[in-house]
Structure formats: structure tokens, C-alpha cells
Amino acid sequence: MSAAPVLVWFRNDLRIDDHRALAAAARQGPVVGIFLHCPGQWRDHGHGANRLDFLRRGVSALADDLGGLNIPLLQRDIGDFAAAPDALSDIAATLGARQLHFNHDYPLDEAGRDRAVIRTLEARGVEVTGHHDGVAFAPGELLTGQGEPYKVFTPFSRAWHRHLDAERLALSPRPRVQAPLTIAGEPLPPLPAMPDEPVVGSRWPAGRRAAEERLSRFLRYRGRHYKTQRDFPAVAGTSELSPYLALGMLSHRQCLQAVLAENHGQLAEGDAGLAAWVNELVWREFYRHIVAAFPAVCRYRAFQPHTEALAWRDDEPAFQAWCEGRTGYPIVDAAMRQLVTHGWMHNRLRMITAMFLSKHLLIDWRRGEAFFMRHLVDGDFCANNGGWQWAASTGTDAAPYFRIFNPTTQSKRFDPDGQFIADLVPELSKVAPKQRHDPSEATRRTQGYPAPIVDHKAARQRALDAFSALQR
């Protein structure tokens, strides 16, 4: 091997197309990829079997894609983030590498890991370059007129669209096939035993090809109807791209470029459905800026500090009923059963179930956040934390504390025929469609479906009282 290899450290960016770090490294010399497995850290972060199974399959697909470019992928099981600096340093020393490239992660532990890697490798003569690949704007680039990070989405979104330019949207080229190296790729280390078995199955094929195909199908068949259909869980109206974005099998730039091609060069205007979907991608970036600027949220603290004093209830039976989908509110139970059996939940239902736990049951939102992360195939700390704090009225752009979804009203509005309920709550599948939203006591008894564990009106008042008692 004549030239020293250039290392690329893959993390939540499991693709070869439009990959800032990979493209930069390929311009410098022959590339060797690295993936570090951190099962202990992943467990500590609450990742469950669905996400880890999807990750495993994604890394396998990445290894195949890299192999087609003659780029080996070295894999190490290092246990936790603290071992990353020495592991990468050892690989660099063994191969004689003098450069390492990676794409930035923004949560607190990941950012700390990366700083430690930079310190260790640069002290040993290895140049380390981080790239802002997962966002259009690096944290700190978009600031308010007072020079502070945005805390509210709408002005952030306006600034995002205003400053977006062609360079930030440009796709990085896939590396050319390089000459074969004498370094062989390595097989995936075995995954640790998990408390749950993955349930995602064939619903979520992993890898960039699957991601790109799903993006193409969404834009061809659903994208223009996204705004009108995205809130109806019985309708296939969402992109279902969140797992692929969470693990970087698809980049946000690929999504935005696809929208530009479909929407006559526009992102914020033009087709309402496509513009609404772009807005969701901006939300995703907004939450990354939040975790970088306000690291307390990475320590499971409320974004709005005064809400830390909220008098959450300790009600284990109610929490278990919520987890198991037996609250007696059909739309809540259907949603929770979808999460546990499919490893995914429709976004409208994420709001309904999160607000039910944090407002109707007045149970600490952090317990629900952790339960979601344990089951979601698209478990992403930034988005999951942001969504839960929104629902619990503790976060950025939080729903006002007095906004408390009525589950029955939400059910009638977004599942009008009760089809989603019938599919996920078989006890109610033979009940007349209009009666599935709030079955009578007799129907519940004959069908074996539980009574509501809490009265909506009383629970709403209890939540209002708890929030009203907070001192700002």
C-alpha cells in the first residue's frame, strides 16, 4: 500500500452517497472505514432491540456498499464511548493513518466523545476533521438578533429558509472505486442480549437502497397529499423515512434535493404537501440545535426550568396500563399497541399518547420518553426528547399547559371510521365503527375491553391545577 490510508469513522451516517466525511476523505487518499460498536453505551442511552437490530442490518448494508468501492470496514466492539479514543488511535497506528474524518453528532455524550477523540489522536500525530453533515447549519450559525440560539421553532425556520443556499444543499459525490487494499473488512461483532426481541422484521429493510427507494415512492405517491393525510393513522400518508434519517441511511440534503426536483425548485412554497414535509425536516434540525445549545436537556432536564418543580404523580398501575395499551381510551391503546408490536408509531399518535401520559395521568414525561426509546426503530434522542417535552409543556414551542388533547375527540377526528382502532385493538373490531371511539360500558364488558382508567374532565382539571401551581 503506497499511500497512507485515510480513516472515516461512521456513526449515525450509514451510507456512501452524500456523505461529507467520506467524500472529503476520498479526496485525500485510499479510504478505510471504521464502525465502533458500543453496546454498553447504547443500553445506557436506552436504545432497544428494534433500533439495534436496524442498526446492525444498516452496518451490514454499509459494509456491502463500501466493499463495492474496495473500501474495507473495520469493526470493533468497544463497550462504551470512553474507549473510542484509544480504539481509533490503535487502528490509526496499526495502519499508519495520519487522517481521520467523521460527521458530527450533537447530543452531550456524543459531543464529549468526539472532543476526547480529537484530543487523543491529534496528540499522537493524527489530523482529525469533523464535518457538519446532518444539518444544513452547524449549531451556532443561526442566531437571533441578540446573538442567542433560537428557542422557538417559527423564527428558527424563517432564518433557516432565509439563509439556505445552493452550497448547503449540494450533494457530496460518492467516492470512486479505489484500488484494492491489503486490508480486509471485518464481520459484525455479535449484538449483546437485549431484554426484548426486535419486532420490526421486513417492515423496515435497512440500507441506503431501501431508504432511497422509500423516498422516491413517497414523493411519487404520497408527498403531495402529505399535509392533508399525515394526521390519519389508518392512511399511509406519512413518509416513514424517520428510521433512515435517524441512522443516516439517507441524508436531509437528498430529501431536500428530491423535493426541489418535484416542486419546481421550491421548498417553502409551491405544493402544500411537499412544503409541509420540508417543515418536518426543519423541525428535525431545530432539535439538533437545541441539544447542542442547551445540553441540560441531554441530562433529562426540562427545557423550561420552572417546570422541574411540577408535582408528577407516582402511579405505577396507570403507567403499566399506558405501556400495555389498556387505558380504556381506544385511540391511546391502539397507538401503544402499534408501538410495541411494530416498533414504530404514527406521529399524530405520538402526540396523543405523550400528552395522555403527561397530562391525563400526570406521570413524568421522562418515563414515557424512555419507553418510546426502548421500542422505536427510529429512536432519535433529539427528536424524541423534543417531542415529549412539547407534549408535556416543558420544552421549546411547548403546547400551552392548558392544551390537553381529548383522546376521544382526537380519535373521532383522525380515525373517523375507527379503522385504525379496529386493526390494533381486536376487542373492538366487531363494534360498530362510530362506537369504537368511546364504547359503552356494556360493550366494554361484553368485548373484554377495560373501562377508562381516568376521567378526561377530572384529569384535565388536575393537570391544570398542577401547572397553575408552578412559580415562574
N, C-alpha and C positions, 0 to 999 in steps of 0.2 A: 504494500500500500504506500504510494509515493507521498501523497498529501495527507496532512493530519486530518482526522475526521472532525466534523462539526456536530455537536450533540444537540438534539432537540428533545426537550422534556415535555411529554404530553401529559395533560391532566384532564380537565373537562373540555377538551377540544379534539375529539376523536375523529378527525377527518384529514384528508390530504388536499382538498380543494379550499381555496380562500382561507389559508392558514398563515397568518402574519409571521409567526416564528419559523415555521417550516420553509416558507418562501425565502425569508432572509438568510436562513442557514444554507439553503441550497445555492445561494449566490456566492457563498464563501468557500465551499469545498464539498467533498463527499459527506453525506449525512448519515448519522446513526441515531435512531430514535430510542427513547427511554420511557418506560412506564413504571412507576413505583407504586406497588400495592401497599395500602396502609389499613389493613382490616381493623386493627385496634382503634385507630383514629376514627374510622368510618363508623364503628359501633358507638364510640363516644359522641359522635355527631348525630346519632340516631338514625342512620341510614338502615333501611330494612332490606329484606331479601329481594323484593321486586326491583329496587334500584340497583342493587349489587349484581343481580342476575343480568339486568340490562347492560350494566357497565361491563361485566365480563364478556358478554357477547359483542359489545361495541369494541372492546380492545381486540378481540379476535378478528373482527372485520377490519379494524385498522391495520393489524399485522398483515393481513392478506393484501390490503391496498398498498401498504408500504413495500411489501415483497414484490409487487408488480413494478415498482420503481427501483428495485435492487437496494432498498433501504432496510437494513435489519432493525428489529425492535427488541431491545434488551429489556427484560422484566425482572424486577426484584421485589420480594416480599420483605418490607422493612418494618412492618408493625405500626409505626406512627410517624407523624411529621418530624419529630425531633431527630430521627435517623436519616432524614433526607440529605442534609449537607455532606455527611461522611459517605453515604452511598454514592452520591453523584461525584464526589471528589475521587473516590476509589475507581469508579468507571473511567473518569477522565484520565487519571494517572495510568491505568492499565492500557488504555487505547492511545495515549499520547495526545489527547484532545486539548486544545487551547481555547475553545469557544463553546459556550452553552447558550442556547436560546430557549425561551419559554414565553407563554402568554400569561398575563397577569390574572390572578384571582383576587377578589376584593374583601371577602369576609376576614375577620380579625385573625383567626388562627392561620389561615392560608397566607395572608399577607406577612405575618410574622415568620412563617416557614420560609417564604421566599427571601425575606431580608437576611435570614440566617444562611441560606444557600449562597446568596451574593457575597456576604462577608467571608465565608469559609473558602469558597472557590477562588475569589479574587486574591485572597491571602496566599493561595497556592499557585498563583500564576495563570488562572483560567479567567478569561474575559466572559462576563455574564451579561446578557442583553434581554430585558423584559419588553414585551410588546403589548400594547392595549388592543387586543384582538376582539374581545367580547362586547365592546361598547364602541359607539361612534365617537364619544368624547371621554377622555380619561377623567376620572374623578378629580375635581378641582378646576377643570377647564370651563365648565358652565357655572357661573356665579351670579348672584343677584346684583342689583345696582350698588348695594352696600358691600360687595365683595364677599358675601357669605354663601354657603351651599344652599340650594333650594330645599325648602321643607314642604312645599306644596306642588302637586303634580302639574296643574294647568300652566303656571308660569314657566316651569321647567320645560314642558312640552313646547311652548311657544318659542323659548330660546333654542331648544333642540332643532326645531324646524328652521328657525331663522338663520342659524349658523351652519347648518348642514351644507356640505359642498361635495363636489364630484370626487375629490381626493378621499374623503372619509367613506364614500360609498364604493370606491374602486375595489374590485376583487383582486386578491393576490393570486398569481399564477400557480398552477400545480407544478411541482418540480419535474424536470425532465428525467427520463430513466437514466440513472447513473451507472457507471461501470461497476460490475460486481465486486464486493468487498470480501475479504477473507474472514470477516466477522459473521457469524451465523446468528439469526434471530433465535429467541428463546421461547419456550412454551409458557403458557399462563400458569402461575402458581395456583394450587388448589384454594378455593374460597374457604373461609372458616365456617364452622357450623353456625347457623342462624336460628333464632327462636321460631321463625316462620319459614315455610316453604314459599318460593315465588309462585305467583298465580297468573302472571302476565301472559305466559305462553306465546302463541303465534300472533296474538293481537298486536304486539309491538316487535316486529322484526328489527334487528339492530343494524347500524352501519349507515354510512353516508348515502349509499344507493337507495336504501329504503327511505331515508329522510328526503332525498331529492325527489323521489317518485311521489311521496306523500305531498310534498309542497306543490308539485305540478298538478296533482289531482285536485287539491284544494282550490287552487286558483282557477282551474278549468271548470269545476262543477259547483263549488260552494262559495268561493270568495265574494262574488257579487251579491250573495244573499246573506252574508255574514251578519250584517247589522240587524236584519230582521229575524234571523233564525238562531242566533248564537245563544239565546236565553232559554231555548226549549230543549230539555234533555232527551225527549223522545225522538228528536230530529237530529240527523247527522249534520249539524250546522256549524261546528267549530273545526279548526284546522287540525287538531290532535297532533300538533307538532311540538308541544311542550317537552316531551321526553328527549327529543332530538336536539332541541335548543339547550336543554339543561346540561347535557353531556357533550355539546359541541359537535354532534354529528352533522350539524347544519349551522351555518353562521347567520347572524342577523343581516349581514350585507347581502347574502344570497337571497334572503327573503325580500329585502327591500328592492333589490335589482329586479326580482321577478315581478313585484308589484309595479315598478316603473314601466316594465315592458308591457304589462297588461292594462295599465291605467294611463296610457298616453303621457308618460313621463311625470306623473304627479304622485305625491304621497299623501298630502294633507287634504287635497281637493279631488275632484273627479268622482269616480264611483264611490258611493257612500259606504258600501260594504267593505271595499278594499281599504278605504281611509280609516274605517273603524278598526280593522285588523292591525294596520300600522300603529294605531294608537296603543294597542296592547303590547306591541314590541317596544314602544317608548316607555310604557309602564315598567316593563322588564328592566330596561336600562336605568330608569329612575331609582328603582330599589337597589341596584348595584351602587349607585352614587350615595344612597342613604347609608348603606352599611360601611362604606369607606369613610364617610364624613362623620358618622355618629356611631362609633364602634360599640357604644353601650348596648345597642340592640343585639350585637353578637354575643353579649353576655346575658341575653334573655331578659333585658330590662325594657320597660315600656319607653317608647319614643317620647311620649308626653310624661315627664317625671311625676307630675301631680297625681297621675292615675296609679302610681305604685302603691298608694295608700288605700286603694279600693278594697272593700271588705268581701273578698271572694268567699264562696261557700265551700265547705269540705263535705261533699255528698258523694261518697263512693258508689252507692247503688245507682244513683242517677247518672254518674259518669259511665258506669258499665252499661247501662241501658242505652246511652247515646252511642257508645262504641259498637254495641252489638246490633244496633238498628231495631230497638224495641221501645221507643219513647212513646208510642201511641200516636205520633204525628206521621202519617204515611209518607209525605214527601221527604221528611228528615230520615226516616227509617230506610226508604228506598235508596237515598243517597249514600247513607253509611254502608249499606249492604253492597252498593256498587263499588265503594272504595275497597272494602275487604275482599270481595270476590274478583274484582277486575284490576285492582291496583291503580285505579285512576278514578277521578270524579269530575263531572261536568262543572265548569266554573261557576255558573249560577248557583249550583247546589253547594259548592264550597262556601259561598257567602251565606246561604240559608243555614247550613249546619253549624258554621262557625258562630254565627250570631245566636243561634239557638243555645249552644253550649255557654257562650259568654254572657248572654243577656237573659234568656229564659231560665237557665239553670244557675246562672251567676257562678259558674265554675271557671277558674283561672284559664285564660286563653292559652297559656303556655302548655297546659296538659293536652289541649286539642292540637296545638301546633306539633307537638312531639308525636301524637298518634298519627297525624297525617304523614309526617316524615317517615314514620316506620312503615307505612303501607304504600306510599305513592311511588310509582315508577318514575315520575317526573319530579321527585323530591329535589327542590332547589331552595337552599336556605333563604336567599334574598327574597324571592317571590313568596315563599310560604310564610315567612315571618311578616312581610309587608301586608299580605292578605289577611292574616289572622289579626294583626293589630288594627287594620282598617275595620274589620267586623266588630272587634271588641271596643272600639272607640278609644284606643290607647296610642294609635300610631299617626303617621303622616296622612293627611287627607282623610282622617278618620271619619267614619259615619258619625254624625252627631249622636251623643249618647241617647237622645230621645228617639232616634230612628231605630226601631226594633221591628224587624220583619215579622209579620203574622204568617206563620208557616202555611196555614190553610189558605189564606189569600194568595200567597205566592204559588201554592200548588194549583189553585184554580186558574191562575193567570198563565203560568208557564207549562203546565201539563194538563190542559183543559179537558182532555178525554181520559185522564188518568192512565194513559198507556204506559208511561214510564213506571208508575207505581205498580201496575199490574205485572210488568216484566220483572221487577225486583222484589216485590212483596207478594208471593204467590197466595198468601192467605186472602188477599183482596182481589185476585184475578177474576173471580166469578161474580164479584159485586158489580152492580150497575156502574158504568163509568163515572157518572156525576156524583155518586155516593162514595167514591174511593177517597176523596179528599178529607172527609170527616165522617167516617162510618158511625152509624147509630150504635147505641150500647148493645142492642140486640144483635146487630150484625157482628160486632166485635166478639160477642160471646159465642155465637154460632160458628164463626170463622176462625176462632182461636187467635184473634188479634188483640193486643193489650189496650187497656184504657190509657188516655193521656197521663203521663207522669207528672204533669204540671198544667195548671190552668193558664191560658195565654194572658188574660186580663190581669190576673193576680201576679203572674211572673213579670209582666211588663212594669207594673207599678213597683214591684220590689227592686227591679233594676234601676228605675228612675230614682227611687229613694237612695239607692246606694251611690249612684253617680252624683246626685244632688248634694250628698254629704261631703263630697271631696272639696278640699280647700286648694284654690289655685295659688 
